[in-house]
């Protein structure tokens, strides 16, 4: 019998975090039929042995190389056989029966293609749980600090992140840390675009899900702890990857060949602005200039 939900974790050198996450899944998840997939992105950290010893019921999938978050999830998304897939970062811990809460919400709202819960830090504060995709005007206003003169757009840009009011609301995308996806929506919209290595891949996928006619919601009843800085990801040193992904996102969602120069210009300026607060961005700027012939076709 097919499961209600397949929970998917992608591991890259986070074996101990993955164990902690899996333990929270089994402890907190009740009254829903689920299985778990763990995809290892070529980390060789002993996670396969750990799963065999402590969680023998989990389905393990091995990738020989790290092709990124989206590509790792796609390995499991191509083979799972449930009504929903629930993507969880290995550095998350379920606070309550979040899987069941999100499952019930999806069942009650068949036009919802994706949803997620509220993310919290270790101090219990709301942290980035969702986002809104900026159009080119938003990017221009943000780059030149003009957004304050356009209150409606400023609210949209400022709003994209923490659900501090604990509202059930429609959003552009849920972060990849806790993303429940309807299989039917994936069948229509497709899987992750593997040209993204890190950053924005979940935004681009959910953009296609929305274009396919589905809604996307954040449901604050589902609560998940996100141990943000515990995984070995150096955000400042990955600033070039961030720029590359943003460029690709705008290109795929809003761009055309006639305005690629405009997108590049704004991203160059964004990187220059970043230099004043992050020294790693100096190297990223030169990387981005040197590698700006990014394949997007």
N, C-alpha and C positions, 0 to 999 in steps of 0.2 A: 504494500500500500504506500502511495506517495505521501510524503510528509507535508505538513502545513507550511513549514518554514525550514529552509536550509540556512544555517548561520555560517558565514564565511570569514575566516581570519587569514590575513597574509602576513607571514613571518619573514623578517629579515634581521637576523641577529638579535632577536628579542625573546629568546626561549623562556626566560623566567617571567617576563611580562605576559607572554602567551599563556603560560600555566596559570597565572593569577587570574587572567581574564576568563579562561575556560572554567576554573573553579567557581567563579561568580555566576557564570551561565547556569551551571548545574545546580547551584545553591538557590538562585533567585527565580528560575524559569519553571513555571508550573502550568498545568491545564492547557497545554498546547503541544502538538506533536512536532518534534523538530529533530534534525540531525546537524552535525557540525563537520565542516570541511576546513582543513588547515592547508594552505598553500605555502610551501617554503620557496622563497625567491633566491635559491642558491647560496644560502648563508652558511651551511655546514657547521651549525652550532649544536648539533646533537638533538634537535627537536624531534626527529623521527623516533629515536630511541625512547625519548621521554613519553611520547604519545603511546607507543606500544606498551610501555610499562604501566603508565598511570591512567591513560584514557584509550583503551583498546577499541572502543566503539567509534572513534573519530576517523573520518576518511582523510587520509594524507595524500597530498598531491605534490610532487617534486618538480621544480623548475631548475634547470641547470645554471641559469643566470638571472640576475636581477634586472628585469626590464621595466620595473616601476610598479606603482600601486595599481593602475588600471589593468595592465597586462597580467599581473598576478591574480587579480580578482577574476579576470576573464577566463582563466584556466578552470576555475570552479564554476563560473556562470555558464560555461559551455556544457557542463555535464550534470548540473544539479537537476533534481526532479521534484520540485515542490512548487506550491502556489506562489510563494514569496521567497526572496533571498534577503537575508539581513547581513549587511557588511559591517563588521566590527573591527576597529583597530585593536592591535594586541595590547596597547597601553590604555585600555578602558576597563572599567569594573562596573558591572550592573549594580545599581543602588536598590532598585525594586524590580518587580516582574515586568520589565520594560518590553520584553519580547511579546508577551501576551497582550499588553496594553496596545502596542502598535499593530499587532495582528488583528485585534478586535476593531480597531479604528479602520484599517484597510478593508475588512470584511463589511463594515457598515457603510463604507464610502467607495463604491466600485469604480468611480471615476478618478480616484486618487491613485496615481502611478508610483509615487514615492513619498515616504514620510520619515521622520526621525524624532528623537526626544530632546530634552534639555540636557546639555552637558555642563558639568560642574568641575571646579578645581578642588584641590584637597582642603581648601578652607571653606568649601561649600558655596562659593561664589559662581554665579552664572558666567560661562565663558562662551566663546564663539561656537555657535551651533548651526547656523544657517547663513545664507548670503543672498544678495541681489546682484544680478549681472548688470554692470554698468553698460550703457551705450556709449558711443563715441563722444557725445556731448558731455556726459558725466565724466568721462576720462579727461576731457579737456578742462572742465571746470575744476576737477580735483588737482590736476597737474599744476595749474596756475593759481591755486587757492582762491578761486572765484566762486566756489559753491555756496559761500555764505550769502551771496547776493541773490540766490535762487532757493528760497526756503523749502519748497516742495522737493526739489532734487537733493538738497542738503539733507533733509530728513531721510530720504531713501538711502543715501550713502552712509549716513550715520547709523541707520537702523540695522544695516546688514551684519548681524553678528550675535549679540547676546539677547536672549529672550527674557530680559529682566522683569518684564511684567507678567511672565508666565501665561502668555496668551496662546490659544489655539489659532493659528493664522496661516494663510497662504503665503508662500515664499517662492523665490526663484530656484533655490537649491538648498538641500541639506548637506552638511559637511560629510565627507567620506568616513568619519569616525564612527558613525552609527546610522547607516542608511538602509532603510527597508525598501525593497523594489518589488513591484508586481511583475511576475514573469510574463504576463500578457503584454505589459507595457514594454518590456525588454524585447519581446518578439517583434514588436512594431518599430521600436526606436533603434534597436541594435545595442551592442555592448559598448564598453569603454573604447575610446579612440586611443590606440596604443602609441600614437605619436607623442602623447603627453607622457613624460616620465614621472613628474611630480608637480603637484599644484594644478588646480583648475579642471582636472579630468572629470570630477564629479559634477562640476557646474556645466560643462559641455554636454555630458550625458543627459542631465536633467533638462537642459535646454531642448534637446531632441525629444525627450519624453513629453514635455509641455507642448511642443509643436505637433506631437501625435495626438493631442486632445486630452491629456490627463492633467490633473491638479497635483500640487505638491504642498504638503503641510508639515508644520512643526507642531508636535503634540507635547505640551509640557508635563503631562501626567507621567510620561516615561522619563526616568531619571537615570543618568549615567555619569560616572566619574571618569574624567579624562586626565590621565597623568601626563600632561602635555609635553614636558621637557625631559621625560624619562627615557624616551627612545633615542637612539644615537643619530639624531638628525640635526645638523648644524645649519640653522635657518639662514644666518647671514652669509655663510659660505655658499649656500645654494641660491643666492640672489639671481645669478644668471639663469638658473633653471626656472625661477619664478618669472623673470622677464620673458623668457622663451615661451613659457606656457600661457602667459597673459596675451602675448602677441598672437599665438595660435588660437586662443579662445576668441579674441576679437575678430580675427580673420575668418573663423568658421561661423561665428554667430552674426556678425554685422558687416564684415569686410568685403571688399571687392578689390580687384587689382588696381583700380584707379585711385583708391585711397590708402594703399599699403604704406606709402611714404608718410602719410599723416599719422598713422598708428605708430610707425617706427619713431617718428620725431617725438611724439608724446612719451613713449617709453624711454627714449634717450634722456629726455628732460627729467623724467621720474627718477632715473638712475642717478643723474647728476645731483638732484635734490637729496637723494639718499646718502650721498657721499658725506654730507655734513653731519650725519648721525651714525653712519656705519662705515668704518674704513674698508671692510671687505668689499663694499660696493665699488671701490675704485677698480679693483681687478675685474669685477663683474661688468663694469662699463666697457672696458677694453675687450673683454670676451664677447660682449653683445655686439659691439661694433665690428669685431673681426668675423663673427659668425652670423651676421644678420641675414645671410642668404639661407633662411630656414625653409625647409621643404614643407609646403602646406597643401600641395596639390595631390 
